[in-house]
Amino acid sequence: MRQRSITTVTADWRARRRAESVDEIVAVALRHMSLEGAGGLSLGAVARELGMRTPSLYTYFPSKAALYDELFRRGWVDYAEATRPAPITAGTDLRAYLAAGLLTSLEWAQTHRANAELMFWRPIPRWEPTPESFAASLVAIRNLADVIGSAQQLGLLTTEVEAEEIVQVIGVVSMGLVSQHLSNDPHIPARDGRLARHVHTLADMVVGQYEGSTT
């Protein structure tokens, strides 16, 4: 019984230490990507900063693709939580609501540029996320789809089109805003950039296209 307890404690310690090491690797990789871009990530440089040999890194991530995969997954998990929409009611001003959401997405991307580059673009030739990691991105989409569905039920948005179409249009608008800001004003806070002033116009365009009978 005592032996089993010691074995369990040892296993738990090893699991915690491994998780901490993975967190350290991810943090260093993100820092390098912030400086060099996603395509400039070097496993050797990451290993050197952590004081380990490159082969040791492979005990945590078997390939650079696997590290990209984890960065992609974690980015979407954080993004989904940071941009989780608030509930809406029949009295919600959808234009102001959507404008705020666009700005939140823009702010997240500006402060998580390395993640955003990997999540929203495809900067790595021949790399794509595994189905398991891609599933993390679907959470944010489902969150938005739930809000659109609620808005349709409340009569704030039309039911003559599928919610999926509205979700896709908002995604295009949001990612266009992010891409333009990160390309032109990457070091300027989102709210101070030249594009932030357009969030209300963009929200007006989307809501105006799909508004319901009570809007």
C-alpha positions in Angstrom: 0.0 0.0 0.0 2.8 2.4 0.9 4.7 1.4 -2.2 1.6 2.3 -4.3 1.4 5.6 -2.6 5.0 6.5 -3.3 4.6 5.4 -6.9 1.5 7.6 -7.3 3.2 10.6 -5.7 6.2 10.1 -8.0 3.9 9.8 -11.1 2.0 13.0 -10.1 5.3 14.9 -9.6 6.6 13.8 -13.0 3.3 14.8 -14.7 3.4 18.2 -13.0 7.0 18.7 -14.0 6.3 17.7 -17.6 3.3 20.1 -17.8 5.5 22.9 -16.4 8.1 22.1 -19.0 5.6 22.2 -21.8 4.3 25.5 -20.5 7.8 26.9 -20.6 8.5 25.6 -24.1 5.2 27.2 -25.3 6.0 30.5 -23.7 9.5 30.7 -25.2 8.2 29.6 -28.6 5.6 32.4 -28.5 8.2 35.0 -27.6 10.4 33.9 -30.5 7.4 34.0 -32.9 6.6 37.5 -31.7 10.1 38.5 -32.8 10.7 36.3 -35.9 7.2 35.5 -37.1 5.6 32.0 -37.0 7.8 30.9 -39.9 11.0 31.9 -38.1 10.4 29.6 -35.1 13.6 27.6 -34.4 13.4 24.6 -32.1 17.2 24.9 -31.6 16.8 28.5 -30.4 14.0 27.6 -28.1 16.0 24.7 -26.6 19.0 26.9 -26.1 17.0 29.6 -24.2 15.6 26.8 -22.0 19.1 25.4 -21.3 18.5 22.1 -23.0 19.7 20.3 -26.0 17.4 20.2 -29.1 16.9 16.4 -28.9 15.6 16.9 -25.3 12.9 19.1 -26.8 11.6 16.2 -28.8 10.6 14.4 -25.6 7.9 17.0 -25.2 7.1 17.8 -28.8 8.1 15.2 -31.4 8.2 17.8 -34.2 7.9 21.5 -34.9 4.5 20.7 -36.4 3.4 19.3 -33.0 4.6 22.5 -31.3 2.7 24.6 -33.8 -0.3 22.4 -33.1 -0.2 23.1 -29.4 0.3 26.8 -29.9 -2.8 26.8 -32.3 -4.9 24.9 -29.8 -4.0 27.1 -26.8 -4.5 30.2 -28.8 -8.0 29.3 -29.7 -8.9 28.2 -26.2 -7.8 31.6 -24.9 -9.5 33.5 -27.7 -12.8 31.7 -27.2 -12.7 32.6 -23.5 -11.6 36.2 -24.0 -14.3 36.8 -26.7 -17.1 34.8 -25.1 -20.3 36.8 -26.0 -22.5 38.1 -23.2 -26.2 37.0 -23.3 -28.5 39.2 -25.3 -32.1 40.3 -24.6 -34.9 41.8 -26.7 -33.6 45.2 -25.7 -30.0 44.6 -26.8 -28.6 47.2 -29.2 -27.1 44.7 -31.7 -25.0 47.4 -33.5 -23.3 48.4 -30.3 -23.0 44.8 -29.2 -21.3 43.7 -32.4 -19.1 46.8 -32.5 -17.9 45.9 -29.0 -17.3 42.3 -30.1 -15.2 43.3 -33.1 -13.1 45.6 -30.9 -12.6 42.8 -28.4 -11.4 40.4 -31.1 -9.1 43.1 -32.5 -7.6 43.8 -29.1 -7.0 40.2 -28.4 -5.2 39.7 -31.7 -3.1 42.8 -31.2 -1.9 41.6 -27.8 -1.5 38.0 -29.0 0.1 38.6 -32.4 2.1 35.4 -32.5 -1.0 33.3 -31.7 -3.2 35.3 -34.2 -0.7 34.8 -37.0 -0.9 31.0 -36.6 -4.6 30.9 -35.9 -6.1 33.2 -38.5 -3.6 32.9 -41.4 -1.6 29.9 -42.8 2.0 31.1 -42.6 3.6 27.7 -42.3 3.9 25.9 -45.7 2.4 22.4 -45.6 1.3 22.7 -42.0 -2.2 22.5 -40.8 -3.7 21.8 -37.3 -4.7 18.3 -36.4 -8.4 17.7 -36.0 -8.0 17.6 -32.3 -6.5 21.1 -32.2 -8.8 22.4 -34.8 -11.7 21.4 -32.6 -10.7 24.2 -30.2 -11.4 26.8 -32.9 -15.0 25.5 -33.2 -15.8 26.6 -29.6 -15.5 30.3 -30.5 -17.6 29.7 -33.6 -20.3 27.9 -31.6 -20.3 30.7 -29.1 -21.1 33.2 -31.8 -23.6 30.9 -33.5 -25.5 30.6 -30.2 -25.7 34.4 -29.9 -26.9 34.7 -33.5 -29.5 32.0 -32.9 -30.7 33.9 -29.8 -30.9 37.2 -31.8 -33.0 35.4 -34.5 -35.4 34.0 -31.9 -35.8 37.4 -30.4 -36.6 38.9 -33.8 -33.4 41.1 -33.7 -32.0 39.3 -36.8 -33.9 37.8 -39.7 -34.7 34.1 -39.8 -34.8 34.0 -43.6 -31.1 33.1 -43.7 -29.2 30.4 -41.8 -27.3 31.5 -38.7 -24.2 30.0 -40.3 -24.2 32.6 -43.0 -24.3 35.5 -40.5 -21.5 33.8 -38.5 -19.4 33.5 -41.6 -19.9 37.2 -42.5 -19.0 38.4 -39.1 -15.9 36.2 -39.2 -14.9 37.7 -42.5 -15.4 41.2 -41.2 -13.6 40.5 -37.9 -10.6 38.8 -39.5 -10.3 41.5 -42.1 -10.2 44.1 -39.4 -7.6 42.0 -37.5 -5.5 41.5 -40.7 -5.5 45.1 -41.6 -4.5 46.3 -38.1 -1.7 43.7 -37.7 -0.4 44.5 -41.1 -0.4 48.3 -40.8 -0.4 49.2 -37.1 1.0 46.1 -35.3 2.7 48.0 -32.5 -0.2 50.4 -31.9 -2.9 49.5 -29.3 -6.0 48.3 -31.0 -8.2 51.2 -29.7 -5.7 53.7 -30.9 -5.2 52.3 -34.4 -6.7 53.8 -37.5 -9.1 51.0 -38.1 -10.8 50.9 -34.6 -12.9 53.9 -35.6 -14.6 51.7 -38.2 -16.0 49.1 -35.9 -19.4 50.9 -35.6 -19.6 51.3 -39.4 -18.9 47.6 -39.9 -21.4 46.6 -37.3 -24.0 48.8 -38.9 -23.3 47.1 -42.3 -23.8 43.6 -40.9 -26.8 44.3 -38.7 -28.4 46.4 -41.5 -28.0 43.4 -43.9 -29.6 40.9 -41.5 -31.8 42.9 -39.2 -35.1 41.4 -38.1 -38.6 42.7 -37.7 -38.1 44.2 -34.2 -34.8 46.0 -35.0 
